[in-house]
Amino acid sequence: MRLVTADDNFPLAGDADHEQASVWVEMLDREIDEVSAAIEKTGQKALAEHRVGAVDRARRFDAEVERLGAQLRELHRMRRNLTHRFS
């Protein structure tokens, strides 16, 4: 039986898991950026509708911002769990 040391060029058993986790983190980061941009854009639409007094449309945009906010919180939770597990 051969002992694998840090000086060897063989990947350790957990390396593939860490590589996959880093790919997932990158994907989550991109999705977080996209959802954040959508929240910003939708929030601006809601504000514009509120300013002109279109309350029903503004409420729809506000509801969309809330939904996107929940999605963003979930994405951040997933990212935290992933980085905590593989750090």
N, CA, C and O atoms as a CHARMM CRD file, in Angstrom:
* protein
*
  348
    1    1 MET  N      0.83100  -1.17300   0.00000 PROA 1      0.00000
    2    1 MET  CA     0.00000   0.00000   0.00000 PROA 1      0.00000
    3    1 MET  C      0.87700   1.23800   0.00000 PROA 1      0.00000
    4    1 MET  O      1.83200   1.34400   0.77000 PROA 1      0.00000
    5    2 ARG  N      0.53200   2.18500  -0.88900 PROA 2      0.00000
    6    2 ARG  CA     1.33600   3.40300  -1.03600 PROA 2      0.00000
    7    2 ARG  C      0.61000   4.56500  -0.38100 PROA 2      0.00000
    8    2 ARG  O     -0.58000   4.77100  -0.61800 PROA 2      0.00000
    9    3 LEU  N      1.31300   5.31600   0.43100 PROA 3      0.00000
   10    3 LEU  CA     0.74600   6.48700   1.09000 PROA 3      0.00000
   11    3 LEU  C      0.89200   7.69200   0.16600 PROA 3      0.00000
   12    3 LEU  O      1.99200   7.98000  -0.30300 PROA 3      0.00000
   13    4 VAL  N     -0.20100   8.39400  -0.09800 PROA 4      0.00000
   14    4 VAL  CA    -0.17000   9.58600  -0.95400 PROA 4      0.00000
   15    4 VAL  C      0.11400  10.78800  -0.07700 PROA 4      0.00000
   16    4 VAL  O     -0.58700  11.04300   0.90200 PROA 4      0.00000
   17    5 THR  N      1.15400  11.52400  -0.44200 PROA 5      0.00000
   18    5 THR  CA     1.52100  12.71000   0.32500 PROA 5      0.00000
   19    5 THR  C      1.17300  13.95700  -0.45700 PROA 5      0.00000
   20    5 THR  O      0.81300  13.88600  -1.63200 PROA 5      0.00000
   21    6 ALA  N      1.28100  15.08400   0.18900 PROA 6      0.00000
   22    6 ALA  CA     0.96400  16.35800  -0.45100 PROA 6      0.00000
   23    6 ALA  C      1.92900  16.66400  -1.59200 PROA 6      0.00000
   24    6 ALA  O      1.59600  17.44500  -2.48400 PROA 6      0.00000
   25    7 ASP  N      3.12300  16.06100  -1.58000 PROA 7      0.00000
   26    7 ASP  CA     4.10700  16.30900  -2.62300 PROA 7      0.00000
   27    7 ASP  C      3.77800  15.56300  -3.91000 PROA 7      0.00000
   28    7 ASP  O      4.29200  15.90500  -4.97400 PROA 7      0.00000
   29    8 ASP  N      2.93100  14.55400  -3.82100 PROA 8      0.00000
   30    8 ASP  CA     2.56900  13.78300  -5.01000 PROA 8      0.00000
   31    8 ASP  C      1.63400  14.60900  -5.89000 PROA 8      0.00000
   32    8 ASP  O      0.92500  15.48900  -5.40200 PROA 8      0.00000
   33    9 ASN  N      1.63900  14.32500  -7.16600 PROA 9      0.00000
   34    9 ASN  CA     0.79500  15.04100  -8.11400 PROA 9      0.00000
   35    9 ASN  C     -0.56900  14.37700  -8.29800 PROA 9      0.00000
   36    9 ASN  O     -1.32800  14.75800  -9.19000 PROA 9      0.00000
   37   10 PHE  N     -0.87700  13.40600  -7.47500 PROA 10     0.00000
   38   10 PHE  CA    -2.15400  12.71900  -7.59300 PROA 10     0.00000
   39   10 PHE  C     -3.24200  13.55400  -6.93000 PROA 10     0.00000
   40   10 PHE  O     -3.03500  14.10200  -5.84800 PROA 10     0.00000
   41   11 PRO  N     -4.38700  13.65200  -7.56800 PROA 11     0.00000
   42   11 PRO  CA    -5.46900  14.40100  -6.91500 PROA 11     0.00000
   43   11 PRO  C     -5.96400  13.64100  -5.69700 PROA 11     0.00000
   44   11 PRO  O     -6.06200  12.41400  -5.71600 PROA 11     0.00000
   45   12 LEU  N     -6.26900  14.35900  -4.66300 PROA 12     0.00000
   46   12 LEU  CA    -6.80300  13.73600  -3.46700 PROA 12     0.00000
   47   12 LEU  C     -8.27000  13.41000  -3.70200 PROA 12     0.00000
   48   12 LEU  O     -8.87700  13.93400  -4.63600 PROA 12     0.00000
   49   13 ALA  N     -8.83600  12.57000  -2.88600 PROA 13     0.00000
   50   13 ALA  CA   -10.20900  12.10400  -3.07900 PROA 13     0.00000
   51   13 ALA  C    -11.20700  13.24100  -3.11000 PROA 13     0.00000
   52   13 ALA  O    -12.16900  13.17400  -3.87600 PROA 13     0.00000
   53   14 GLY  N    -11.02500  14.28100  -2.31600 PROA 14     0.00000
   54   14 GLY  CA   -11.97600  15.37700  -2.23000 PROA 14     0.00000
   55   14 GLY  C    -11.78600  16.45800  -3.27500 PROA 14     0.00000
   56   14 GLY  O    -12.60300  17.37400  -3.36500 PROA 14     0.00000
   57   15 ASP  N    -10.71600  16.37200  -4.07600 PROA 15     0.00000
   58   15 ASP  CA   -10.44900  17.42100  -5.06100 PROA 15     0.00000
   59   15 ASP  C    -11.57000  17.56100  -6.07600 PROA 15     0.00000
   60   15 ASP  O    -11.94800  18.67800  -6.43100 PROA 15     0.00000
   61   16 ALA  N    -12.10200  16.45100  -6.54400 PROA 16     0.00000
   62   16 ALA  CA   -13.18500  16.50700  -7.53500 PROA 16     0.00000
   63   16 ALA  C    -14.42000  17.17100  -6.92600 PROA 16     0.00000
   64   16 ALA  O    -15.11400  17.93300  -7.60000 PROA 16     0.00000
   65   17 ASP  N    -14.69100  16.88300  -5.66100 PROA 17     0.00000
   66   17 ASP  CA   -15.82000  17.50900  -4.98100 PROA 17     0.00000
   67   17 ASP  C    -15.62500  19.01800  -4.86800 PROA 17     0.00000
   68   17 ASP  O    -16.56100  19.79000  -5.07400 PROA 17     0.00000
   69   18 HSD  N    -14.40300  19.43000  -4.54200 PROA 18     0.00000
   70   18 HSD  CA   -14.11800  20.85800  -4.42100 PROA 18     0.00000
   71   18 HSD  C    -14.21900  21.55800  -5.77200 PROA 18     0.00000
   72   18 HSD  O    -14.70400  22.68600  -5.86000 PROA 18     0.00000
   73   19 GLU  N    -13.76200  20.89000  -6.81000 PROA 19     0.00000
   74   19 GLU  CA   -13.86100  21.46900  -8.15000 PROA 19     0.00000
   75   19 GLU  C    -15.31800  21.62200  -8.56800 PROA 19     0.00000
   76   19 GLU  O    -15.70000  22.65200  -9.12200 PROA 19     0.00000
   77   20 GLN  N    -16.12900  20.60600  -8.30800 PROA 20     0.00000
   78   20 GLN  CA   -17.55600  20.67900  -8.63600 PROA 20     0.00000
   79   20 GLN  C    -18.22400  21.76700  -7.80800 PROA 20     0.00000
   80   20 GLN  O    -19.06500  22.50600  -8.32000 PROA 20     0.00000
   81   21 ALA  N    -17.86200  21.87400  -6.54700 PROA 21     0.00000
   82   21 ALA  CA   -18.43800  22.91700  -5.68600 PROA 21     0.00000
   83   21 ALA  C    -18.08500  24.29800  -6.20600 PROA 21     0.00000
   84   21 ALA  O    -18.92300  25.19900  -6.16800 PROA 21     0.00000
   85   22 SER  N    -16.86700  24.48600  -6.68900 PROA 22     0.00000
   86   22 SER  CA   -16.48700  25.80300  -7.21800 PROA 22     0.00000
   87   22 SER  C    -17.26900  26.13500  -8.48200 PROA 22     0.00000
   88   22 SER  O    -17.58800  27.30000  -8.72300 PROA 22     0.00000
   89   23 VAL  N    -17.58100  25.12800  -9.29000 PROA 23     0.00000
   90   23 VAL  CA   -18.42400  25.35000 -10.47700 PROA 23     0.00000
   91   23 VAL  C    -19.82200  25.77200 -10.04300 PROA 23     0.00000
   92   23 VAL  O    -20.40600  26.69200 -10.61600 PROA 23     0.00000
   93   24 TRP  N    -20.35200  25.10000  -9.03400 PROA 24     0.00000
   94   24 TRP  CA   -21.69300  25.44800  -8.53000 PROA 24     0.00000
   95   24 TRP  C    -21.70800  26.85000  -7.93900 PROA 24     0.00000
   96   24 TRP  O    -22.67200  27.59300  -8.12800 PROA 24     0.00000
   97   25 VAL  N    -20.64300  27.21900  -7.22300 PROA 25     0.00000
   98   25 VAL  CA   -20.57300  28.55700  -6.63400 PROA 25     0.00000
   99   25 VAL  C    -20.57400  29.61100  -7.74300 PROA 25     0.00000
  100   25 VAL  O    -21.25100  30.63300  -7.63100 PROA 25     0.00000
  101   26 GLU  N    -19.81900  29.36300  -8.80600 PROA 26     0.00000
  102   26 GLU  CA   -19.80600  30.29500  -9.93400 PROA 26     0.00000
  103   26 GLU  C    -21.19100  30.42300 -10.56000 PROA 26     0.00000
  104   26 GLU  O    -21.62700  31.52400 -10.89400 PROA 26     0.00000
  105   27 MET  N    -21.87900  29.29600 -10.71800 PROA 27     0.00000
  106   27 MET  CA   -23.23100  29.32500 -11.27400 PROA 27     0.00000
  107   27 MET  C    -24.17100  30.10200 -10.35600 PROA 27     0.00000
  108   27 MET  O    -24.97400  30.91100 -10.82200 PROA 27     0.00000
  109   28 LEU  N    -24.06900  29.85800  -9.06300 PROA 28     0.00000
  110   28 LEU  CA   -24.90500  30.58200  -8.10800 PROA 28     0.00000
  111   28 LEU  C    -24.59500  32.07600  -8.12300 PROA 28     0.00000
  112   28 LEU  O    -25.50400  32.90100  -8.03400 PROA 28     0.00000
  113   29 ASP  N    -23.31400  32.42500  -8.23400 PROA 29     0.00000
  114   29 ASP  CA   -22.94000  33.84300  -8.30000 PROA 29     0.00000
  115   29 ASP  C    -23.56400  34.52700  -9.50900 PROA 29     0.00000
  116   29 ASP  O    -24.05500  35.65100  -9.41100 PROA 29     0.00000
  117   30 ARG  N    -23.54300  33.83800 -10.65200 PROA 30     0.00000
  118   30 ARG  CA   -24.15700  34.41600 -11.85700 PROA 30     0.00000
  119   30 ARG  C    -25.65800  34.58100 -11.66600 PROA 30     0.00000
  120   30 ARG  O    -26.22500  35.61200 -12.02800 PROA 30     0.00000
  121   31 GLU  N    -26.29800  33.56900 -11.10000 PROA 31     0.00000
  122   31 GLU  CA   -27.74300  33.64300 -10.88600 PROA 31     0.00000
  123   31 GLU  C    -28.08700  34.72300  -9.85800 PROA 31     0.00000
  124   31 GLU  O    -29.09300  35.41700 -10.00400 PROA 31     0.00000
  125   32 ILE  N    -27.27400  34.86600  -8.83600 PROA 32     0.00000
  126   32 ILE  CA   -27.48000  35.92300  -7.84500 PROA 32     0.00000
  127   32 ILE  C    -27.39700  37.28900  -8.51600 PROA 32     0.00000
  128   32 ILE  O    -28.21800  38.16700  -8.25000 PROA 32     0.00000
  129   33 ASP  N    -26.40800  37.46600  -9.38300 PROA 33     0.00000
  130   33 ASP  CA   -26.27700  38.73500 -10.10800 PROA 33     0.00000
  131   33 ASP  C    -27.48800  39.00500 -10.99100 PROA 33     0.00000
  132   33 ASP  O    -27.97200  40.13500 -11.05300 PROA 33     0.00000
  133   34 GLU  N    -27.98200  37.96800 -11.67700 PROA 34     0.00000
  134   34 GLU  CA   -29.14200  38.13500 -12.55600 PROA 34     0.00000
  135   34 GLU  C    -30.39700  38.49100 -11.76600 PROA 34     0.00000
  136   34 GLU  O    -31.15400  39.37700 -12.16100 PROA 34     0.00000
  137   35 VAL  N    -30.61400  37.80300 -10.65700 PROA 35     0.00000
  138   35 VAL  CA   -31.80300  38.06900  -9.83900 PROA 35     0.00000
  139   35 VAL  C    -31.70400  39.45600  -9.20500 PROA 35     0.00000
  140   35 VAL  O    -32.70500  40.16500  -9.11000 PROA 35     0.00000
  141   36 SER  N    -30.51100  39.84400  -8.77300 PROA 36     0.00000
  142   36 SER  CA   -30.32500  41.18100  -8.20700 PROA 36     0.00000
  143   36 SER  C    -30.63800  42.26100  -9.23400 PROA 36     0.00000
  144   36 SER  O    -31.27700  43.26300  -8.91400 PROA 36     0.00000
  145   37 ALA  N    -30.18900  42.05500 -10.46500 PROA 37     0.00000
  146   37 ALA  CA   -30.48100  43.01600 -11.52900 PROA 37     0.00000
  147   37 ALA  C    -31.97800  43.06900 -11.82100 PROA 37     0.00000
  148   37 ALA  O    -32.52600  44.14400 -12.06100 PROA 37     0.00000
  149   38 ALA  N    -32.63600  41.92000 -11.80100 PROA 38     0.00000
  150   38 ALA  CA   -34.08000  41.87600 -12.04100 PROA 38     0.00000
  151   38 ALA  C    -34.83300  42.59700 -10.92100 PROA 38     0.00000
  152   38 ALA  O    -35.82400  43.28000 -11.17900 PROA 38     0.00000
  153   39 ILE  N    -34.37200  42.44800  -9.69500 PROA 39     0.00000
  154   39 ILE  CA   -34.99500  43.15300  -8.56900 PROA 39     0.00000
  155   39 ILE  C    -34.85400  44.65500  -8.75800 PROA 39     0.00000
  156   39 ILE  O    -35.81400  45.40200  -8.56800 PROA 39     0.00000
  157   40 GLU  N    -33.67900  45.09000  -9.12600 PROA 40     0.00000
  158   40 GLU  CA   -33.43000  46.52000  -9.35400 PROA 40     0.00000
  159   40 GLU  C    -34.34900  47.06900 -10.44500 PROA 40     0.00000
  160   40 GLU  O    -34.98600  48.10800 -10.27000 PROA 40     0.00000
  161   41 LYS  N    -34.40800  46.37200 -11.54700 PROA 41     0.00000
  162   41 LYS  CA   -35.21900  46.81600 -12.68700 PROA 41     0.00000
  163   41 LYS  C    -36.71500  46.83000 -12.33900 PROA 41     0.00000
  164   41 LYS  O    -37.42400  47.78600 -12.65700 PROA 41     0.00000
  165   42 THR  N    -37.17900  45.77700 -11.69400 PROA 42     0.00000
  166   42 THR  CA   -38.59000  45.67600 -11.32500 PROA 42     0.00000
  167   42 THR  C    -38.93900  46.70500 -10.25400 PROA 42     0.00000
  168   42 THR  O    -40.02800  47.28000 -10.27300 PROA 42     0.00000
  169   43 GLY  N    -38.03000  46.93500  -9.33300 PROA 43     0.00000
  170   43 GLY  CA   -38.24500  47.96000  -8.30900 PROA 43     0.00000
  171   43 GLY  C    -38.38000  49.34500  -8.91700 PROA 43     0.00000
  172   43 GLY  O    -39.19100  50.15100  -8.45900 PROA 43     0.00000
  173   44 GLN  N    -37.58800  49.62600  -9.95000 PROA 44     0.00000
  174   44 GLN  CA   -37.69300  50.91500 -10.63600 PROA 44     0.00000
  175   44 GLN  C    -39.04400  51.04400 -11.33900 PROA 44     0.00000
  176   44 GLN  O    -39.64800  52.11700 -11.34400 PROA 44     0.00000
  177   45 LYS  N    -39.51100  49.95300 -11.92700 PROA 45     0.00000
  178   45 LYS  CA   -40.82700  49.96800 -12.57000 PROA 45     0.00000
  179   45 LYS  C    -41.92600  50.21400 -11.54100 PROA 45     0.00000
  180   45 LYS  O    -42.85200  50.98800 -11.78500 PROA 45     0.00000
  181   46 ALA  N    -41.81800  49.55300 -10.39400 PROA 46     0.00000
  182   46 ALA  CA   -42.82200  49.73100  -9.33700 PROA 46     0.00000
  183   46 ALA  C    -42.83800  51.18100  -8.85800 PROA 46     0.00000
  184   46 ALA  O    -43.90600  51.76300  -8.66900 PROA 46     0.00000
  185   47 LEU  N    -41.67100  51.75600  -8.66500 PROA 47     0.00000
  186   47 LEU  CA   -41.57400  53.13900  -8.22600 PROA 47     0.00000
  187   47 LEU  C    -42.19500  54.08800  -9.24600 PROA 47     0.00000
  188   47 LEU  O    -42.90800  55.02200  -8.87800 PROA 47     0.00000
  189   48 ALA  N    -41.92400  53.84600 -10.52200 PROA 48     0.00000
  190   48 ALA  CA   -42.49700  54.67900 -11.57700 PROA 48     0.00000
  191   48 ALA  C    -44.02200  54.58600 -11.59100 PROA 48     0.00000
  192   48 ALA  O    -44.71000  55.59100 -11.76800 PROA 48     0.00000
  193   49 GLU  N    -44.53600  53.39300 -11.40600 PROA 49     0.00000
  194   49 GLU  CA   -45.99600  53.20600 -11.37600 PROA 49     0.00000
  195   49 GLU  C    -46.61300  53.87600 -10.14800 PROA 49     0.00000
  196   49 GLU  O    -47.69600  54.45600 -10.23100 PROA 49     0.00000
  197   50 HSD  N    -45.93000  53.79700  -9.02500 PROA 50     0.00000
  198   50 HSD  CA   -46.42300  54.48000  -7.82000 PROA 50     0.00000
  199   50 HSD  C    -46.47000  55.99400  -8.04400 PROA 50     0.00000
  200   50 HSD  O    -47.41200  56.66300  -7.61900 PROA 50     0.00000
  201   51 ARG  N    -45.45800  56.52000  -8.70700 PROA 51     0.00000
  202   51 ARG  CA   -45.38800  57.96800  -8.93900 PROA 51     0.00000
  203   51 ARG  C    -46.53300  58.48000  -9.79400 PROA 51     0.00000
  204   51 ARG  O    -47.02000  59.59200  -9.58800 PROA 51     0.00000
  205   52 VAL  N    -46.96800  57.66300 -10.76200 PROA 52     0.00000
  206   52 VAL  CA   -48.05600  58.11700 -11.64300 PROA 52     0.00000
  207   52 VAL  C    -49.42500  57.70400 -11.10800 PROA 52     0.00000
  208   52 VAL  O    -50.45000  57.99200 -11.72600 PROA 52     0.00000
  209   53 GLY  N    -49.43800  57.04200  -9.97900 PROA 53     0.00000
  210   53 GLY  CA   -50.70000  56.68300  -9.36100 PROA 53     0.00000
  211   53 GLY  C    -51.33600  55.40400  -9.85900 PROA 53     0.00000
  212   53 GLY  O    -52.50400  55.15000  -9.56800 PROA 53     0.00000
  213   54 ALA  N    -50.60900  54.59700 -10.59600 PROA 54     0.00000
  214   54 ALA  CA   -51.12600  53.32100 -11.10200 PROA 54     0.00000
  215   54 ALA  C    -50.89300  52.24900 -10.02800 PROA 54     0.00000
  216   54 ALA  O    -49.97300  51.43700 -10.12200 PROA 54     0.00000
  217   55 VAL  N    -51.74100  52.27600  -9.02400 PROA 55     0.00000
  218   55 VAL  CA   -51.54300  51.44800  -7.83600 PROA 55     0.00000
  219   55 VAL  C    -51.60200  49.95500  -8.14800 PROA 55     0.00000
  220   55 VAL  O    -50.78900  49.18700  -7.63300 PROA 55     0.00000
  221   56 ASP  N    -52.54200  49.53700  -8.97700 PROA 56     0.00000
  222   56 ASP  CA   -52.66000  48.10300  -9.28400 PROA 56     0.00000
  223   56 ASP  C    -51.41800  47.56700  -9.96900 PROA 56     0.00000
  224   56 ASP  O    -50.91400  46.50500  -9.60400 PROA 56     0.00000
  225   57 ARG  N    -50.92100  48.29400 -10.96100 PROA 57     0.00000
  226   57 ARG  CA   -49.69200  47.85500 -11.64400 PROA 57     0.00000
  227   57 ARG  C    -48.51200  47.89400 -10.68600 PROA 57     0.00000
  228   57 ARG  O    -47.66400  47.00100 -10.69100 PROA 57     0.00000
  229   58 ALA  N    -48.46300  48.93500  -9.86600 PROA 58     0.00000
  230   58 ALA  CA   -47.35800  49.05900  -8.90600 PROA 58     0.00000
  231   58 ALA  C    -47.36300  47.87800  -7.93800 PROA 58     0.00000
  232   58 ALA  O    -46.30700  47.34800  -7.59400 PROA 58     0.00000
  233   59 ARG  N    -48.54300  47.47400  -7.50500 PROA 59     0.00000
  234   59 ARG  CA   -48.63100  46.33100  -6.58000 PROA 59     0.00000
  235   59 ARG  C    -48.15900  45.04100  -7.23700 PROA 59     0.00000
  236   59 ARG  O    -47.54400  44.19800  -6.58300 PROA 59     0.00000
  237   60 ARG  N    -48.43800  44.88700  -8.50800 PROA 60     0.00000
  238   60 ARG  CA   -47.93800  43.69100  -9.21800 PROA 60     0.00000
  239   60 ARG  C    -46.41800  43.69100  -9.25500 PROA 60     0.00000
  240   60 ARG  O    -45.78100  42.66300  -9.02500 PROA 60     0.00000
  241   61 PHE  N    -45.84000  44.86300  -9.54900 PROA 61     0.00000
  242   61 PHE  CA   -44.37400  44.94900  -9.55400 PROA 61     0.00000
  243   61 PHE  C    -43.81500  44.74000  -8.14600 PROA 61     0.00000
  244   61 PHE  O    -42.78400  44.09000  -7.97700 PROA 61     0.00000
  245   62 ASP  N    -44.49600  45.29100  -7.13700 PROA 62     0.00000
  246   62 ASP  CA   -44.05000  45.08700  -5.75400 PROA 62     0.00000
  247   62 ASP  C    -44.08000  43.60700  -5.38500 PROA 62     0.00000
  248   62 ASP  O    -43.16500  43.10900  -4.72900 PROA 62     0.00000
  249   63 ALA  N    -45.12100  42.91500  -5.80100 PROA 63     0.00000
  250   63 ALA  CA   -45.22800  41.47500  -5.52800 PROA 63     0.00000
  251   63 ALA  C    -44.10500  40.71500  -6.23200 PROA 63     0.00000
  252   63 ALA  O    -43.55100  39.76100  -5.68400 PROA 63     0.00000
  253   64 GLU  N    -43.77900  41.14200  -7.43900 PROA 64     0.00000
  254   64 GLU  CA   -42.67600  40.49900  -8.17700 PROA 64     0.00000
  255   64 GLU  C    -41.34600  40.73600  -7.46300 PROA 64     0.00000
  256   64 GLU  O    -40.50700  39.83800  -7.39300 PROA 64     0.00000
  257   65 VAL  N    -41.15700  41.93500  -6.93900 PROA 65     0.00000
  258   65 VAL  CA   -39.93200  42.23800  -6.18400 PROA 65     0.00000
  259   65 VAL  C    -39.85200  41.34500  -4.95100 PROA 65     0.00000
  260   65 VAL  O    -38.77800  40.83700  -4.62800 PROA 65     0.00000
  261   66 GLU  N    -40.96600  41.14800  -4.26400 PROA 66     0.00000
  262   66 GLU  CA   -40.99200  40.26700  -3.09500 PROA 66     0.00000
  263   66 GLU  C    -40.64200  38.83100  -3.47100 PROA 66     0.00000
  264   66 GLU  O    -39.86800  38.17000  -2.77900 PROA 66     0.00000
  265   67 ARG  N    -41.22000  38.35700  -4.57200 PROA 67     0.00000
  266   67 ARG  CA   -40.93800  36.99300  -5.03400 PROA 67     0.00000
  267   67 ARG  C    -39.45700  36.84200  -5.38600 PROA 67     0.00000
  268   67 ARG  O    -38.81600  35.86300  -5.00600 PROA 67     0.00000
  269   68 LEU  N    -38.92400  37.82100  -6.11500 PROA 68     0.00000
  270   68 LEU  CA   -37.51000  37.77600  -6.48800 PROA 68     0.00000
  271   68 LEU  C    -36.61500  37.88500  -5.25600 PROA 68     0.00000
  272   68 LEU  O    -35.55200  37.26600  -5.20200 PROA 68     0.00000
  273   69 GLY  N    -37.04000  38.66500  -4.27200 PROA 69     0.00000
  274   69 GLY  CA   -36.27300  38.79400  -3.03500 PROA 69     0.00000
  275   69 GLY  C    -36.17500  37.46400  -2.30100 PROA 69     0.00000
  276   69 GLY  O    -35.11900  37.10400  -1.78200 PROA 69     0.00000
  277   70 ALA  N    -37.29300  36.73600  -2.26400 PROA 70     0.00000
  278   70 ALA  CA   -37.28300  35.40800  -1.63600 PROA 70     0.00000
  279   70 ALA  C    -36.35400  34.46300  -2.39200 PROA 70     0.00000
  280   70 ALA  O    -35.62200  33.67800  -1.78800 PROA 70     0.00000
  281   71 GLN  N    -36.39100  34.54700  -3.71900 PROA 71     0.00000
  282   71 GLN  CA   -35.51300  33.72000  -4.54200 PROA 71     0.00000
  283   71 GLN  C    -34.05400  34.07400  -4.27700 PROA 71     0.00000
  284   71 GLN  O    -33.20600  33.18600  -4.18200 PROA 71     0.00000
  285   72 LEU  N    -33.76200  35.35700  -4.15700 PROA 72     0.00000
  286   72 LEU  CA   -32.39500  35.80400  -3.89600 PROA 72     0.00000
  287   72 LEU  C    -31.91000  35.31800  -2.52300 PROA 72     0.00000
  288   72 LEU  O    -30.76800  34.87800  -2.39000 PROA 72     0.00000
  289   73 ARG  N    -32.76200  35.39700  -1.52000 PROA 73     0.00000
  290   73 ARG  CA   -32.38400  34.89000  -0.19800 PROA 73     0.00000
  291   73 ARG  C    -32.07000  33.39700  -0.25300 PROA 73     0.00000
  292   73 ARG  O    -31.11400  32.93600   0.37200 PROA 73     0.00000
  293   74 GLU  N    -32.86700  32.65300  -0.99200 PROA 74     0.00000
  294   74 GLU  CA   -32.63000  31.20700  -1.12700 PROA 74     0.00000
  295   74 GLU  C    -31.30200  30.93500  -1.83700 PROA 74     0.00000
  296   74 GLU  O    -30.56000  30.03700  -1.44000 PROA 74     0.00000
  297   75 LEU  N    -31.00300  31.70100  -2.87500 PROA 75     0.00000
  298   75 LEU  CA   -29.72900  31.52900  -3.58400 PROA 75     0.00000
  299   75 LEU  C    -28.54800  31.82900  -2.66900 PROA 75     0.00000
  300   75 LEU  O    -27.55000  31.10900  -2.68500 PROA 75     0.00000
  301   76 HSD  N    -28.66000  32.89000  -1.87100 PROA 76     0.00000
  302   76 HSD  CA   -27.58600  33.21100  -0.92800 PROA 76     0.00000
  303   76 HSD  C    -27.43600  32.11400   0.11700 PROA 76     0.00000
  304   76 HSD  O    -26.31600  31.77700   0.50000 PROA 76     0.00000
  305   77 ARG  N    -28.55300  31.55000   0.58600 PROA 77     0.00000
  306   77 ARG  CA   -28.49800  30.45900   1.55100 PROA 77     0.00000
  307   77 ARG  C    -27.78100  29.25200   0.94800 PROA 77     0.00000
  308   77 ARG  O    -26.93400  28.63500   1.59400 PROA 77     0.00000
  309   78 MET  N    -28.12600  28.92600  -0.28500 PROA 78     0.00000
  310   78 MET  CA   -27.49100  27.80100  -0.96400 PROA 78     0.00000
  311   78 MET  C    -25.99200  28.03800  -1.11500 PROA 78     0.00000
  312   78 MET  O    -25.19400  27.12500  -0.90500 PROA 78     0.00000
  313   79 ARG  N    -25.61200  29.25200  -1.47600 PROA 79     0.00000
  314   79 ARG  CA   -24.19300  29.57000  -1.66300 PROA 79     0.00000
  315   79 ARG  C    -23.44300  29.47100  -0.33700 PROA 79     0.00000
  316   79 ARG  O    -22.35100  28.90600  -0.27800 PROA 79     0.00000
  317   80 ARG  N    -24.03400  30.02400   0.72900 PROA 80     0.00000
  318   80 ARG  CA   -23.39700  29.93100   2.05200 PROA 80     0.00000
  319   80 ARG  C    -23.19500  28.48200   2.46100 PROA 80     0.00000
  320   80 ARG  O    -22.11700  28.11000   2.92600 PROA 80     0.00000
  321   81 ASN  N    -24.22900  27.66000   2.29000 PROA 81     0.00000
  322   81 ASN  CA   -24.11700  26.24700   2.65200 PROA 81     0.00000
  323   81 ASN  C    -23.02800  25.54900   1.85900 PROA 81     0.00000
  324   81 ASN  O    -22.25900  24.75700   2.40300 PROA 81     0.00000
  325   82 LEU  N    -22.96800  25.84600   0.58200 PROA 82     0.00000
  326   82 LEU  CA   -21.98800  25.21400  -0.28500 PROA 82     0.00000
  327   82 LEU  C    -20.57000  25.62800   0.08900 PROA 82     0.00000
  328   82 LEU  O    -19.68300  24.78200   0.19700 PROA 82     0.00000
  329   83 THR  N    -20.35600  26.91300   0.28500 PROA 83     0.00000
  330   83 THR  CA   -19.00300  27.36500   0.64000 PROA 83     0.00000
  331   83 THR  C    -18.61500  26.89500   2.03200 PROA 83     0.00000
  332   83 THR  O    -17.44900  26.59000   2.27900 PROA 83     0.00000
  333   84 HSD  N    -19.57000  26.83200   2.93800 PROA 84     0.00000
  334   84 HSD  CA   -19.27100  26.34500   4.29400 PROA 84     0.00000
  335   84 HSD  C    -18.89000  24.86700   4.25700 PROA 84     0.00000
  336   84 HSD  O    -17.96000  24.43600   4.93800 PROA 84     0.00000
  337   85 ARG  N    -19.61000  24.11100   3.46500 PROA 85     0.00000
  338   85 ARG  CA   -19.35500  22.66600   3.40900 PROA 85     0.00000
  339   85 ARG  C    -18.00700  22.33600   2.77700 PROA 85     0.00000
  340   85 ARG  O    -17.34100  21.38700   3.19200 PROA 85     0.00000
  341   86 PHE  N    -17.60300  23.11300   1.77800 PROA 86     0.00000
  342   86 PHE  CA   -16.37800  22.77100   1.03700 PROA 86     0.00000
  343   86 PHE  C    -15.22300  23.72800   1.30800 PROA 86     0.00000
  344   86 PHE  O    -14.25700  23.76300   0.54600 PROA 86     0.00000
  345   87 SER  N    -15.31200  24.49600   2.37800 PROA 87     0.00000
  346   87 SER  CA   -14.20000  25.41000   2.66500 PROA 87     0.00000
  347   87 SER  C    -13.15500  24.76800   3.53800 PROA 87     0.00000
  348   87 SER  O    -12.15500  25.40300   3.87200 PROA 87     0.00000
